Amino acid sequence: MTEPAPIVFVVDDEPAVCVAIKRLIRSVGIDAQTFSSAQEFLRAKRLDGPGCLVLDVRLPDLSGLDLQQDLANAGIDLPIIFVTGHGDIPMSVRAMKAGAVEFLTKPYREQDLLEAIQHGIRQHRAKKEQRAEILELQRRYELLTLREREVFPLVADGLLNKQVGAQLGASEKTIKVHRSQVMQKMKAESLADLVRMAERLKITSIKA
């Protein structure tokens, strides 16, 4: 399945600024959509592809910083690049601590904005790939039987079949079969691969 093309969302209440930023972004082959307010942006339907948000701090309804907080509360991890003509250090610190990619003060270098956008898109793409990997691992995990789910973390902890069997009250031969099924269903090519999957899924054995 082909990933949707990257898109940059621009939220600024100055039409001329929106036009200029949109033209700049499209000059490097990236699509852009502009919005005059935070509420207009929130109402818009967004494609589920990689992207980022170029956001003015001062807006007529919801401020850029408040929008950042609202997106975080909603679990929307769209990378944000703040641009403002009225920035100060406390404002920039708050934005960066909340996860902003960059905080640019007008007038800024166009290249700085483009580099921040490229970084934001790469960051968003990586997060989406990580989420997709976790979902796939969860799908595989759901194929395991209850016994295989008991064996999985013990094997990932490095226990031998005999040790796993002792903990679960099963024979070494039976555990060997379960271990093979776990490796096959999880599509793990090695023990190290299975350990990594257990870490990604946050699966741990219950220690005595």
N, C-alpha and C positions, 0 to 999 in steps of 0.2 A: 504494500500500500504506500503510495507516494505521500510524503509529508507536505502539508500546505506551505506555500511560499511565506517567508518572513514578512511581517508587517509592523510598522511603527505607528503608535497612536500618539497624537500630539494634542495636548489640552492647553489652550491659551485663549484668553478673552480678547486679545488683539488680533483682528483678522489679518493684518499685514504680517504679523509675526508667524501666524499659522501658514500663510502662503509661502513665506520665505523658507521656513523650516521644511515644509512639504517639498518644495522645489529642490532644496539641498539634498534631502534624503532620496528622492527619486533620481537625482543626478548620478547616484552610485548604484542604481538598479534595484532599490528596495521600495516597496509600496508603502504608502502612508495615508492615514486617515486623520482628519482634524476635527476638533470639538471645541466649542467656545466656553464650555463649563463642565464641571465635574459631573453634574447630574445628567447632562447630555451624554457624556461618556458612559456613565453607569447604565443608562437606558439602552445603549446601542448593543446590537448583537455582534459578538466577536468570534472570528474563526478560531478553531482550536489548533493554531500553529504557533511556531516560535515568534517571538517579538519582544517589544519593550514599550515603555511609556515615557514620552518626553512631556514633562509636567511643569507648568508655571506654579509658583508658590502662592501667589495672590490671585484668587479667582472670585467672581461675583457671588457665588453661592457657597460652596464648600471649598475650604482652602486646600491647596495641594497637599499639605502635611496631613490634614484630616482625611483626605481621600486615600492617602497612603495607608493610614491606620484602618480605614474601612475595608480596603482591599485585603489587608493582612488578616483582619477579623473574619473575612469571608473565605479565607484560604486561597485567595488568588495571588499567586507568586510572580506576577508580571514585573520584571525588573524596571526600576524607575530612575530616570535621569531628570533631576530638577534643574530648571533654568529660571533665573529671577533677576530683576533689576533692583531689588530691594533686600538682598540677602545680608545676613549677619552671621557671626560665628556660632552663637547658640542655635540658630535656625539650621545651619548646615550640619552641626554636630547631631542635632535631633534627627535630621533626615538620614544621615549616614548610619547612625546607631540603629535606626529602624530598617536598615538594609538597602538604602539607595545605592545605585551603581556610581553616581557622580552628582555633584552639586556645582553647577556652573553659574557664574554671575555675568550678566549682560554688561558690556558687550563681550562675548566669548569668541574664541577662534573656531571657525567652522570645522576645522580638522579635529579639534578637541571633542566637539559634539559628535562627529561621525565616528570617532574612535570609541567613545562611550556607548554609542548605539550598537556598534559591532560587538563590543564586549557584552552588552546586555543581551543581545540576540544569542550569542554563544552560550551565555549563562543559562538562559531560558531553555534553549535546546537541550543542554546537558541535564537540566532538572527534569524535563519531559521524558528524556530517554531513561533516566533513573526510575521515574515513576512507572514507565512502561515495563521496565525490567522487573520491578517489584510485583506488579500485577501478574506478570507471566509466572514468576516464581510462586506466587500465591495460588495461581490456577493449578500449577503442577502439584503443589503441596496438598491441595484438596483431593487429589487423586489417590493419596496414600490412605491405607487402612489405619484403623486406630492403633494396631500393633506396630505398623511401620512408622507411625508418628512417634511412638515411644522409642523405637530403635534409632531413628534419625538423629536426635541430639546426642545420644550416647556414642554413636559412631563418629559424629562430628567432633566430639570431645577427645577422640583418639583411642577409645577403648577397643580392645580386641573382641572378636566374636565371643570368645569364652567368657570374658568379663561382662559383656552385655547380657549374655545368657544368664550369668549368675545374678545379675541385678533384676532381670525380668522373669526369672524362674523358667527359662526355656533352654533347650539343648543348643549346643554350639552349631550343630547342623541346621537347626531351624532358624537361628539368627543369621546364619550365612545366607539362607534363602531370602529372608526379610531385607538384609543389607543389600543384596543384589537388586531386589525390587525397588528399594529406595533410590539407589544409584540410577536405575533405568528410568523410573517415573520422573525423577528430578532432572534427568538428562545431565547428570554430573559425570565428567570424564575422568575425574580423579578424586581422591579424598580431599585434596586441597580445594578443589572446585566445590565439593559438598560443604566444606567448612565455611567457604565464602558465602554460599547460599544461606546457611544457617545464620550467619552474622547479618545478612541483608534482611532476613525474615525475623530476626531477633528471637530465634528459637534456642533455648538453653535447656540443659537437663536439670532435673531437680536434685540438688546435692543433698546427701544425707547430713 
